[in-house]
């Protein structure tokens, strides 16, 4: 990828999730001087010669914005001089000199979003400065560290950096932080607990995060990597509990439970869930695809016979046989069909379609 194309992408990549000032310049192409609006072909031509040095001629608006953008991009936010800070602050009110058409309408957007990049560099500078203070708090007042880390986005990012720079951290300090973040129960607390888990593998942080109230994507992420932090026996206990909670992680927990070693898991748990209207389908998929334990197809056949009047049980048991897809499972399906042991006409038709 060429340098210009990389520059055109960089703001969107590094500024994701941050609130920035909106460029208050002209929004419609018709309101801009013709010389400030560049077509795709003009940008492509500029890209080819972007590394050529200017030879005494006056720079175009596109070239000036490119040079400014390059200068801002090169600033190390952890080593900002007073002059560079003033420069960045000035650029937070920069008026673009080069625009292109928005792909969805006659709206002009800056070719190089210098304002956004300058604001992001300032944000990074503030994070780096705060991180040094936060490191001292980890060592001397970890309760104040927890409080400060939850103040705003900059403090949160500074806390993440400070934690990484302060490793190793004693278990006593970590466990106290975990208790405080768990009590706070906010999205920021969930993010910082996740950070503690990934940086230190602290088991108390794992348990605290999975016990968090409400939906937090970090809980699902930690569950996917549970084997990195807990023993097989510890995983079994956690997953068993999550399954019985019937919460937002229960279906995911069922799939992970089926992957546990046969020495620690309880097969009856998953087979019993085939009668559950919420987790039955997940259990069927988990049983059929488990690499740890072969599917008990005879048990499934008897389960269908014993609970022939239960749509949920029959449907999920049939689904497990279908997803297994091996010769024995197909034989059982055909046997059930031919002996007329599937009492629901729509399911009979479905099984017949599977076997064709």
Secondary structure, 3 states (H helix, E strand, C coil): CCHHHHHHHHHHHHCCCCCCCCCCCCCEHHHCCHHHECCHHHHHHHHHCCCCCCCCCCCCHHHHHHHHHHHHHCCCHHHCCHHHHHHHHHHCCCCCCCEEECCCCCEEEECCCHHHHHHHHHHHHHHHHHHHHHHHHHHHCHHHHHHHHCCCHHHHHHHHHHHHHCCCCCHHHHHHHHHHHHHHCCHHHHHHHHHHHHHHCCHHHHHHHHCCCCCCHHHHHHHHCHHHCCCHHHHHHHHHHHHHHCCCCHHHHHHHHCCCCCCCCCHHHHHHHHHCCCCHHHHHHHHHHCCCCCCCHHHHHHHHHHCCCCHHHHHHHHHHHHHHCCHHHHHHHHHHHHCCCCCCHHHHHHHHHHHC
